[in-house]
Amino acid sequence: MDGQDELVVLWTSGDREVALEMVFMYVLNSKRNGWWDKVTMIVWGPSSPLLAKDEELQMMLSQMMGLDIVVKACKACADHYGVSDQLESMGIEIKYMGKEFTDHLKSDAKVVTF
């Protein structure tokens, strides 16, 4: 895949309303409706503890993963907030994301940040 039909969503906001009414809604609908072939969501910063404690977001995350949406989380951030184990138990790949995110930015993928 050349990245032309790839979406990468960097979710950094700790605001629950932003998560529900923008990030999760768009990511789920992007895949459900075939707007993008490949969708990746990266959990970074304050979004990490929000996801770790919010059951509704966790249920939506499960739906995302069921649609083959790739979900990863920044290890440095998750460790900082003390939620690495919780996020990993949800099936999220926890890793240092700086290089990978830079590669996305340099690729033809479309990258949006919330």
ROTIMI-28426 format. One line per field, with one value per residue (C-alpha): x, y, z. Coordinates in steps of 0.001 Angstrom, whole numbers, plus 500000, padded with zeros to 6 digits. Layout:
N
c1 = [X,...]
c2 = [Y,...]
c3 = [Z,...]
END
This chain:
114
c1 = [500000,501398,499657,497211,494297,495685,494457,496465,494668,496832,494544,496103,493152,492084,488663,485969,483590,486268,486848,483171,481929,484908,487766,485935,482964,485159,487542,484702,482745,485870,486283,482585,481879,485049,486316,489857,491381,493692,492968,495379,494673,497541,496762,499219,499462,496346,494144,495889,494442,491051,490851,492127,489254,486327,484273,482227,485393,486752,483624,484017,487697,486672,484384,487284,489566,486811,486829,490608,491446,495006,495328,498692,499712,502820,504764,506437,503049,501294,504166,504098,500388,500763,498294,500499,499197,495569,495957,497864,495110,492701,494787,496527,500111,502236,505472,507634,505904,508200,509940,506828,504784,507541,507461,503703,504220,506837,504628,501645,499267,496844,497558,495100,495530,492905]
c2 = [500000,503367,505270,507050,505282,505172,507267,507734,509416,510755,511039,513207,514974,514032,515568,512870,514847,515222,511466,510537,513192,513409,510923,507654,508604,509434,506505,503983,505440,505708,501966,500995,503076,502208,505774,504483,501068,501203,503090,503412,505217,506201,506860,509468,511751,512635,510307,507359,507753,508736,505491,503470,504632,505128,501970,503468,504384,500903,499353,501552,500621,496966,497747,499476,496522,494219,496235,495745,499276,499223,500759,501568,503599,505552,503606,506683,508349,505241,504605,508249,507988,504512,502885,500677,497419,498545,499573,496428,494295,495895,494501,497769,497518,499605,500920,503989,505851,508756,507100,505344,508542,510399,507710,508228,511967,511390,508899,509479,508523,511179,512113,513975,514953,515479]
c3 = [500000,499032,501810,499519,501194,504721,507644,510821,513725,516527,519565,522259,523858,527367,526665,526728,524523,521840,522032,521712,519315,516989,517308,517913,515745,512757,513174,513434,510529,508376,508464,508545,505453,503574,503440,504047,503385,506380,509604,512516,515781,518052,521723,522976,525992,528028,525960,527653,531171,529744,527793,530747,532980,530566,529940,527098,525204,525891,524340,521274,521103,521012,518058,516296,516755,515481,512249,511845,512922,514202,517672,519223,522255,523091,525718,527193,527719,529012,531443,532557,533380,534886,532481,530260,531721,531427,527790,526917,528487,525968,523131,522313,521116,523504,522008,521667,518851,517956,515008,513722,513884,512050,509359,508995,508611,505904,504046,501780,504603,505774,509393,511597,515223,517916]
END
